[in-house]
Amino acid sequence: LFIYLFLVLVGGEHLRKSVKTGSVTLAYHSIYGMTIQCTSGVIYPASLCIYSPFNDVILPDNTVAFIEAKASVPVSIPRDHVLLKTFLLIPLQGAPLMRAISR
């Protein structure tokens, strides 16, 4: 399931993961915790995973971004999080809340 959405990113973490395929390879990701609310009102925990080079910085809190992601929904939901693996991330410039307040 591919989804397209605008999100406000807050509280990201930069993580390193060892991937073993014959030899040890390191992969780096930025992870953002979030929730997904269905039209029925049910809320599920989720994690947004963004591939990130080892020297990359976390986006500042309250960054608005357009995201294309693949959703992986585990059978054990809600015990385990829905994983959104990001394929496209476009951070938008400016602070929409500040523009709305200043008008």
C-alpha atoms as a printed R data frame, in Angstrom:
    type eleno elety resid chain resno       x       y      z
1   ATOM     1    CA   LEU     A     1   0.000   0.000  0.000
2   ATOM     2    CA   PHE     A     2   1.562   3.302 -1.101
3   ATOM     3    CA   ILE     A     3   0.381   6.470  0.569
4   ATOM     4    CA   TYR     A     4   0.951  10.163 -0.165
5   ATOM     5    CA   LEU     A     5   0.597  12.703  2.616
6   ATOM     6    CA   PHE     A     6   1.698  15.960  4.156
7   ATOM     7    CA   LEU     A     7   3.132  15.613  7.669
8   ATOM     8    CA   VAL     A     8   4.589  17.831 10.358
9   ATOM     9    CA   LEU     A     9   7.770  16.083 11.514
10  ATOM    10    CA   VAL     A    10   8.681  16.300 15.210
11  ATOM    11    CA   GLY     A    11  11.115  14.405 17.437
12  ATOM    12    CA   GLY     A    12  13.177  12.484 14.899
13  ATOM    13    CA   GLU     A    13  15.991  10.102 15.861
14  ATOM    14    CA   HIS     A    14  18.998   9.112 13.745
15  ATOM    15    CA   LEU     A    15  19.552   5.342 14.030
16  ATOM    16    CA   ARG     A    16  22.225   2.965 12.778
17  ATOM    17    CA   LYS     A    17  21.295  -0.599 11.901
18  ATOM    18    CA   SER     A    18  23.606  -3.491 11.039
19  ATOM    19    CA   VAL     A    19  22.437  -5.415  8.003
20  ATOM    20    CA   LYS     A    20  24.088  -8.801  7.458
21  ATOM    21    CA   THR     A    21  24.199 -10.232  3.961
22  ATOM    22    CA   GLY     A    22  27.490 -12.102  3.825
23  ATOM    23    CA   SER     A    23  29.369  -9.174  5.338
24  ATOM    24    CA   VAL     A    24  28.334  -6.486  7.802
25  ATOM    25    CA   THR     A    25  26.814  -3.433  6.178
26  ATOM    26    CA   LEU     A    26  25.545  -0.408  8.071
27  ATOM    27    CA   ALA     A    27  22.323   1.368  7.188
28  ATOM    28    CA   TYR     A    28  21.271   4.716  8.649
29  ATOM    29    CA   HIS     A    29  17.713   5.928  9.088
30  ATOM    30    CA   SER     A    30  15.814   8.793 10.636
31  ATOM    31    CA   ILE     A    31  12.797   7.535 12.563
32  ATOM    32    CA   TYR     A    32   9.753   9.584 13.543
33  ATOM    33    CA   GLY     A    33   7.059   8.219 15.868
34  ATOM    34    CA   MET     A    34   3.483   8.972 14.860
35  ATOM    35    CA   THR     A    35  -0.063   7.662 14.829
36  ATOM    36    CA   ILE     A    36  -2.486   6.898 12.011
37  ATOM    37    CA   GLN     A    37  -6.184   7.600 12.492
38  ATOM    38    CA   CYS     A    38  -8.668   5.729 10.317
39  ATOM    39    CA   THR     A    39 -11.991   7.167  9.181
40  ATOM    40    CA   SER     A    40 -13.666   4.924 11.785
41  ATOM    41    CA   GLY     A    41 -11.777   6.829 14.503
42  ATOM    42    CA   VAL     A    42  -9.438   3.954 15.405
43  ATOM    43    CA   ILE     A    43  -5.872   5.142 16.076
44  ATOM    44    CA   TYR     A    44  -2.833   2.941 15.372
45  ATOM    45    CA   PRO     A    45   0.799   3.530 16.392
46  ATOM    46    CA   ALA     A    46   3.187   4.029 13.469
47  ATOM    47    CA   SER     A    47   6.818   4.771 12.661
48  ATOM    48    CA   LEU     A    48   8.045   6.802  9.696
49  ATOM    49    CA   CYS     A    49  11.408   5.470  8.454
50  ATOM    50    CA   ILE     A    50  13.541   7.694  6.209
51  ATOM    51    CA   TYR     A    51  16.834   6.455  4.695
52  ATOM    52    CA   SER     A    52  19.501   8.889  5.805
53  ATOM    53    CA   PRO     A    53  23.268   9.031  5.134
54  ATOM    54    CA   PHE     A    54  25.464   8.561  8.232
55  ATOM    55    CA   ASN     A    55  26.372  12.262  8.425
56  ATOM    56    CA   ASP     A    56  22.875  13.585  7.736
57  ATOM    57    CA   VAL     A    57  21.090  15.771 10.269
58  ATOM    58    CA   ILE     A    58  17.558  15.352 11.622
59  ATOM    59    CA   LEU     A    59  15.028  17.777 10.166
60  ATOM    60    CA   PRO     A    60  14.097  20.557 12.606
61  ATOM    61    CA   ASP     A    61  10.923  20.026 14.636
62  ATOM    62    CA   ASN     A    62   7.734  21.284 12.972
63  ATOM    63    CA   THR     A    63   9.095  20.764  9.446
64  ATOM    64    CA   VAL     A    64   6.201  20.268  7.029
65  ATOM    65    CA   ALA     A    65   7.003  17.667  4.366
66  ATOM    66    CA   PHE     A    66   5.300  15.941  1.462
67  ATOM    67    CA   ILE     A    67   5.941  12.202  1.735
68  ATOM    68    CA   GLU     A    68   5.469   9.138 -0.459
69  ATOM    69    CA   ALA     A    69   5.748   5.970  1.602
70  ATOM    70    CA   LYS     A    70   5.031   2.268  1.524
71  ATOM    71    CA   ALA     A    71   2.928   1.133  4.468
72  ATOM    72    CA   SER     A    72   3.593  -2.242  6.079
73  ATOM    73    CA   VAL     A    73   0.781  -3.240  8.425
74  ATOM    74    CA   PRO     A    74   1.713  -6.105 10.775
75  ATOM    75    CA   VAL     A    75  -0.775  -8.830 11.628
76  ATOM    76    CA   SER     A    76  -0.090  -8.120 15.309
77  ATOM    77    CA   ILE     A    77  -1.405  -4.544 15.150
78  ATOM    78    CA   PRO     A    78  -1.907  -2.639 17.520
79  ATOM    79    CA   ARG     A    79   0.857  -4.358 19.549
80  ATOM    80    CA   ASP     A    80   3.379  -3.595 16.771
81  ATOM    81    CA   HIS     A    81   3.654  -0.347 14.845
82  ATOM    82    CA   VAL     A    82   2.636   0.269 11.258
83  ATOM    83    CA   LEU     A    83   5.884   0.953  9.356
84  ATOM    84    CA   LEU     A    84   5.941   3.696  6.736
85  ATOM    85    CA   LYS     A    85   9.106   3.378  4.582
86  ATOM    86    CA   THR     A    86   9.678   6.679  2.834
87  ATOM    87    CA   PHE     A    87  10.536   6.714 -0.873
88  ATOM    88    CA   LEU     A    88  10.135  10.454 -1.408
89  ATOM    89    CA   LEU     A    89  10.445  13.279  1.106
90  ATOM    90    CA   ILE     A    90  10.146  16.929  0.111
91  ATOM    91    CA   PRO     A    91  10.549  19.333  3.052
92  ATOM    92    CA   LEU     A    92   8.602  22.547  2.486
93  ATOM    93    CA   GLN     A    93  10.105  25.914  3.313
94  ATOM    94    CA   GLY     A    94   8.579  28.273  5.823
95  ATOM    95    CA   ALA     A    95   6.448  27.828  8.875
96  ATOM    96    CA   PRO     A    96   2.745  27.692  7.894
97  ATOM    97    CA   LEU     A    97   1.565  28.277 11.467
98  ATOM    98    CA   MET     A    98   3.613  31.463 11.761
99  ATOM    99    CA   ARG     A    99   2.210  32.815  8.477
100 ATOM   100    CA   ALA     A   100  -1.362  32.095  9.605
101 ATOM   101    CA   ILE     A   101  -0.771  33.856 12.956
102 ATOM   102    CA   SER     A   102   0.796  36.959 11.389
103 ATOM   103    CA   ARG     A   103  -2.182  37.628  9.069
